[in-house]
């Protein structure tokens, strides 16, 4: 599940790479709403369930970070 942190590599495409006031949900390609939909679909297949859980938890934590 820690390997799901690789989705944060899309932060390297942003200029500036780090902006403390930017919400990553909806901004970065792997944090888009379409990508999140794919991550939720991964939950329904036994072979991809752990990866899906890790990615959905990652997106939930990034979403919470948008409010802090």
LUMVOMAR-703668 format. One record per residue (C-alpha): x, y, z; residue number from 1; residue in one letter. Coordinates in steps of 0.02 Angstrom, whole numbers, plus 50000, padded with zeros to 5 digits. Layout:
<nodes>
<node><c1>X</c1><c2>Y</c2><c3>Z</c3><nr>NUM</nr><rest>A</rest></node>
...
</nodes>
This chain:
<nodes>
<node><c1>50000</c1><c2>50000</c2><c3>50000</c3><nr>1</nr><rest>X</rest></node>
<node><c1>50147</c1><c2>50117</c2><c3>50024</c3><nr>2</nr><rest>X</rest></node>
<node><c1>50183</c1><c2>50098</c2><c3>49838</c3><nr>3</nr><rest>X</rest></node>
<node><c1>50025</c1><c2>50197</c2><c3>49804</c3><nr>4</nr><rest>X</rest></node>
<node><c1>50120</c1><c2>50352</c2><c3>49856</c3><nr>5</nr><rest>X</rest></node>
<node><c1>50195</c1><c2>50347</c2><c3>49680</c3><nr>6</nr><rest>X</rest></node>
<node><c1>50043</c1><c2>50446</c2><c3>49622</c3><nr>7</nr><rest>X</rest></node>
<node><c1>50124</c1><c2>50598</c2><c3>49700</c3><nr>8</nr><rest>X</rest></node>
<node><c1>50251</c1><c2>50600</c2><c3>49559</c3><nr>9</nr><rest>X</rest></node>
<node><c1>50125</c1><c2>50702</c2><c3>49460</c3><nr>10</nr><rest>X</rest></node>
<node><c1>50167</c1><c2>50847</c2><c3>49578</c3><nr>11</nr><rest>X</rest></node>
<node><c1>50330</c1><c2>50863</c2><c3>49481</c3><nr>12</nr><rest>X</rest></node>
<node><c1>50229</c1><c2>50922</c2><c3>49329</c3><nr>13</nr><rest>X</rest></node>
<node><c1>50163</c1><c2>51074</c2><c3>49421</c3><nr>14</nr><rest>X</rest></node>
<node><c1>50244</c1><c2>51245</c2><c3>49425</c3><nr>15</nr><rest>X</rest></node>
<node><c1>50292</c1><c2>51277</c2><c3>49563</c3><nr>16</nr><rest>X</rest></node>
<node><c1>50314</c1><c2>51097</c2><c3>49618</c3><nr>17</nr><rest>X</rest></node>
<node><c1>50257</c1><c2>51137</c2><c3>49795</c3><nr>18</nr><rest>X</rest></node>
<node><c1>50125</c1><c2>51265</c2><c3>49837</c3><nr>19</nr><rest>X</rest></node>
<node><c1>50059</c1><c2>51253</c2><c3>50015</c3><nr>20</nr><rest>X</rest></node>
<node><c1>49896</c1><c2>51341</c2><c3>49966</c3><nr>21</nr><rest>X</rest></node>
<node><c1>49854</c1><c2>51228</c2><c3>49818</c3><nr>22</nr><rest>X</rest></node>
<node><c1>49731</c1><c2>51086</c2><c3>49832</c3><nr>23</nr><rest>X</rest></node>
<node><c1>49800</c1><c2>50937</c2><c3>49737</c3><nr>24</nr><rest>X</rest></node>
<node><c1>49628</c1><c2>50859</c2><c3>49708</c3><nr>25</nr><rest>X</rest></node>
<node><c1>49572</c1><c2>50910</c2><c3>49536</c3><nr>26</nr><rest>X</rest></node>
<node><c1>49737</c1><c2>50998</c2><c3>49497</c3><nr>27</nr><rest>X</rest></node>
<node><c1>49860</c1><c2>50858</c2><c3>49462</c3><nr>28</nr><rest>X</rest></node>
<node><c1>49825</c1><c2>50726</c2><c3>49329</c3><nr>29</nr><rest>X</rest></node>
<node><c1>49832</c1><c2>50576</c2><c3>49447</c3><nr>30</nr><rest>X</rest></node>
<node><c1>49726</c1><c2>50671</c2><c3>49573</c3><nr>31</nr><rest>X</rest></node>
<node><c1>49587</c1><c2>50712</c2><c3>49449</c3><nr>32</nr><rest>X</rest></node>
<node><c1>49409</c1><c2>50659</c2><c3>49477</c3><nr>33</nr><rest>X</rest></node>
<node><c1>49422</c1><c2>50537</c2><c3>49330</c3><nr>34</nr><rest>X</rest></node>
<node><c1>49574</c1><c2>50455</c2><c3>49408</c3><nr>35</nr><rest>X</rest></node>
<node><c1>49486</c1><c2>50444</c2><c3>49576</c3><nr>36</nr><rest>X</rest></node>
<node><c1>49342</c1><c2>50355</c2><c3>49487</c3><nr>37</nr><rest>X</rest></node>
<node><c1>49465</c1><c2>50227</c2><c3>49420</c3><nr>38</nr><rest>X</rest></node>
<node><c1>49538</c1><c2>50204</c2><c3>49595</c3><nr>39</nr><rest>X</rest></node>
<node><c1>49363</c1><c2>50168</c2><c3>49663</c3><nr>40</nr><rest>X</rest></node>
<node><c1>49333</c1><c2>50040</c2><c3>49524</c3><nr>41</nr><rest>X</rest></node>
<node><c1>49494</c1><c2>49952</c2><c3>49577</c3><nr>42</nr><rest>X</rest></node>
<node><c1>49409</c1><c2>49914</c2><c3>49743</c3><nr>43</nr><rest>X</rest></node>
<node><c1>49289</c1><c2>49792</c2><c3>49660</c3><nr>44</nr><rest>X</rest></node>
<node><c1>49421</c1><c2>49672</c2><c3>49592</c3><nr>45</nr><rest>X</rest></node>
<node><c1>49511</c1><c2>49557</c2><c3>49714</c3><nr>46</nr><rest>X</rest></node>
<node><c1>49680</c1><c2>49570</c2><c3>49627</c3><nr>47</nr><rest>X</rest></node>
<node><c1>49682</c1><c2>49760</c2><c3>49632</c3><nr>48</nr><rest>X</rest></node>
<node><c1>49588</c1><c2>49788</c2><c3>49795</c3><nr>49</nr><rest>X</rest></node>
<node><c1>49739</c1><c2>49830</c2><c3>49904</c3><nr>50</nr><rest>X</rest></node>
<node><c1>49805</c1><c2>49954</c2><c3>49777</c3><nr>51</nr><rest>X</rest></node>
<node><c1>49631</c1><c2>50030</c2><c3>49763</c3><nr>52</nr><rest>X</rest></node>
<node><c1>49617</c1><c2>50046</c2><c3>49952</c3><nr>53</nr><rest>X</rest></node>
<node><c1>49786</c1><c2>50131</c2><c3>49961</c3><nr>54</nr><rest>X</rest></node>
<node><c1>49744</c1><c2>50252</c2><c3>49821</c3><nr>55</nr><rest>X</rest></node>
<node><c1>49573</c1><c2>50296</c2><c3>49891</c3><nr>56</nr><rest>X</rest></node>
<node><c1>49646</c1><c2>50326</c2><c3>50064</c3><nr>57</nr><rest>X</rest></node>
<node><c1>49781</c1><c2>50435</c2><c3>49983</c3><nr>58</nr><rest>X</rest></node>
<node><c1>49648</c1><c2>50539</c2><c3>49894</c3><nr>59</nr><rest>X</rest></node>
<node><c1>49544</c1><c2>50556</c2><c3>50053</c3><nr>60</nr><rest>X</rest></node>
<node><c1>49696</c1><c2>50619</c2><c3>50148</c3><nr>61</nr><rest>X</rest></node>
<node><c1>49739</c1><c2>50742</c2><c3>50008</c3><nr>62</nr><rest>X</rest></node>
<node><c1>49558</c1><c2>50801</c2><c3>50009</c3><nr>63</nr><rest>X</rest></node>
<node><c1>49564</c1><c2>50830</c2><c3>50198</c3><nr>64</nr><rest>X</rest></node>
<node><c1>49727</c1><c2>50926</c2><c3>50171</c3><nr>65</nr><rest>X</rest></node>
<node><c1>49632</c1><c2>51047</c2><c3>50059</c3><nr>66</nr><rest>X</rest></node>
<node><c1>49537</c1><c2>51111</c2><c3>50210</c3><nr>67</nr><rest>X</rest></node>
<node><c1>49685</c1><c2>51134</c2><c3>50326</c3><nr>68</nr><rest>X</rest></node>
</nodes>
